[in-house]
């Protein structure tokens, strides 16, 4: 069997959930299809969405079909609009804590919340403290000679030559 015939056979299997797999079993047929498409010279990122908000309308353009879908939020009930706003708030505040834990997460969430209350959508959570080679050298310079040697030896083991 040629590689092309093998890949084509796998494509047919993927659509039918081969080997008795069910969609809920964790088998990812679309991921496999995308990978096989990539091997055959295609793109691994076949589908993308473009989203544009104009007034009360969300327009979504699907990348593969170029279908344009329009959704006017005013067509939804007050309770659904409220649920959407709470979902968005949950996402926005949750994003502020991404990659952070403990006090750092709490501070980031509060910083974004305070920005939102002031009308600032683009407020960012404060960045963590930056560590530079210069700051390490300065800190080592404040140590005793014996501690400096230990610190430099440790950093050398980690691949940082000072």
C-alpha positions as CSV (number, residue, x, y, z in Angstrom):
1,X,0.0,0.0,0.0
2,X,1.4,3.4,-0.9
3,X,1.6,6.1,1.8
4,X,-1.1,8.1,0.0
5,X,-3.5,5.1,0.0
6,X,-2.7,4.5,3.7
7,X,-3.5,8.1,4.6
8,X,-6.7,8.1,2.5
9,X,-7.7,4.9,4.4
10,X,-7.1,6.6,7.7
11,X,-9.2,9.5,6.6
12,X,-12.1,7.2,5.9
13,X,-11.6,5.6,9.4
14,X,-11.5,8.9,11.1
15,X,-14.9,9.9,9.9
16,X,-16.4,6.7,11.3
17,X,-14.7,6.5,14.6
18,X,-12.6,3.4,13.9
19,X,-12.0,0.5,16.2
20,X,-15.3,1.0,18.0
21,X,-14.2,4.3,19.6
22,X,-17.0,6.6,20.6
23,X,-16.5,10.4,20.5
24,X,-16.7,10.6,24.3
25,X,-13.8,8.0,24.7
26,X,-11.2,10.7,24.3
27,X,-10.4,9.7,20.7
28,X,-9.8,12.9,18.7
29,X,-10.7,12.2,15.1
30,X,-10.4,15.8,14.0
31,X,-7.0,16.1,15.5
32,X,-5.9,13.0,13.6
33,X,-7.4,14.2,10.4
34,X,-5.7,17.6,10.8
35,X,-2.3,15.8,11.4
36,X,-2.8,13.6,8.4
37,X,-3.7,16.6,6.3
38,X,-0.5,18.3,7.4
39,X,1.6,15.2,6.5
40,X,0.0,15.3,3.0
41,X,1.2,18.9,2.6
42,X,-1.9,20.7,3.9
43,X,-2.3,23.1,6.7
44,X,-2.6,21.9,10.3
45,X,-4.7,24.9,11.2
46,X,-7.6,24.4,8.8
47,X,-10.3,26.4,10.6
48,X,-10.2,29.9,12.0
49,X,-12.8,32.3,13.1
50,X,-12.7,36.0,12.6
51,X,-14.9,38.0,15.1
52,X,-15.9,41.6,14.7
53,X,-18.2,43.5,17.1
54,X,-20.1,46.4,15.6
55,X,-22.5,48.1,18.0
56,X,-24.7,45.3,19.3
57,X,-23.9,42.8,16.6
58,X,-21.2,40.1,16.7
59,X,-20.1,39.0,13.2
60,X,-18.3,35.7,12.9
61,X,-16.6,34.7,9.7
62,X,-15.7,31.0,9.5
63,X,-12.3,30.7,7.7
64,X,-12.8,27.5,5.7
65,X,-16.3,28.1,4.3
66,X,-16.1,32.0,4.6
67,X,-19.6,31.8,6.0
68,X,-20.6,35.1,7.7
69,X,-22.8,34.8,10.7
70,X,-24.4,37.8,12.5
71,X,-25.7,37.8,16.0
72,X,-27.6,40.8,17.5
73,X,-27.5,40.8,21.3
74,X,-30.7,42.7,21.4
75,X,-32.5,39.6,20.1
76,X,-31.8,37.9,23.4
77,X,-33.8,38.0,26.6
78,X,-32.5,40.1,29.6
79,X,-31.7,36.8,31.5
80,X,-29.6,35.5,28.7
81,X,-27.8,38.8,28.3
82,X,-27.1,38.8,32.0
83,X,-25.8,35.2,31.9
84,X,-23.5,36.2,29.0
85,X,-22.2,39.2,30.9
86,X,-21.5,37.1,34.0
87,X,-19.7,34.5,31.8
88,X,-17.6,37.3,30.2
89,X,-16.8,38.7,33.7
90,X,-15.7,35.3,34.9
91,X,-13.5,34.8,31.9
92,X,-11.9,38.3,32.2
93,X,-11.1,38.0,35.9
94,X,-10.0,34.4,35.4
95,X,-7.6,35.4,32.7
96,X,-6.1,37.9,35.1
97,X,-5.0,35.0,37.3
98,X,-3.7,32.8,34.5
99,X,-0.3,31.4,35.5
100,X,-0.5,32.8,39.0
101,X,-1.3,31.4,42.4
102,X,-2.0,32.6,45.9
103,X,-1.5,36.3,46.6
104,X,-0.3,37.0,43.1
105,X,-3.6,35.7,41.6
106,X,-5.7,37.6,44.1
107,X,-3.8,40.9,43.4
108,X,-4.1,40.4,39.6
109,X,-7.9,39.7,39.8
110,X,-8.4,42.8,42.1
111,X,-6.3,45.0,39.8
112,X,-8.4,44.0,36.7
113,X,-11.7,44.5,38.7
114,X,-10.7,47.9,39.9
115,X,-9.7,48.9,36.3
116,X,-13.1,47.7,35.0
117,X,-14.9,49.7,37.7
118,X,-13.0,52.8,36.4
119,X,-14.1,52.0,32.8
120,X,-10.7,50.6,31.7
121,X,-11.3,47.4,29.7
122,X,-7.6,47.0,28.8
123,X,-6.2,47.1,32.3
124,X,-3.5,44.5,32.8
125,X,-2.6,42.6,35.9
126,X,0.7,43.8,37.3
127,X,3.7,41.9,35.9
128,X,5.8,39.9,38.2
129,X,9.2,41.1,39.3
130,X,11.9,40.8,36.6
131,X,15.2,39.1,37.4
132,X,18.2,40.2,35.3
133,X,21.7,39.0,35.3
134,X,22.8,42.4,36.5
135,X,20.4,42.2,39.6
136,X,21.9,38.7,40.4
137,X,25.5,40.1,40.1
138,X,24.6,43.0,42.3
139,X,23.0,40.7,44.9
140,X,26.0,38.4,44.9
141,X,28.3,41.5,45.4
142,X,26.6,42.1,48.7
143,X,27.6,38.7,50.0
144,X,30.7,37.7,52.0
145,X,33.6,36.3,49.9
146,X,32.7,32.7,51.0
147,X,29.0,33.2,50.1
148,X,30.0,34.7,46.8
149,X,32.0,31.7,45.9
150,X,29.1,29.3,46.8
151,X,26.6,31.4,44.9
152,X,28.8,31.6,41.8
153,X,29.5,27.8,42.0
154,X,25.8,27.1,42.2
155,X,25.0,29.4,39.3
156,X,27.8,27.8,37.2
157,X,26.2,24.4,37.8
158,X,22.9,25.9,36.5
159,X,24.7,27.1,33.4
160,X,24.9,30.8,34.3
161,X,28.5,32.1,34.2
162,X,29.2,35.3,36.2
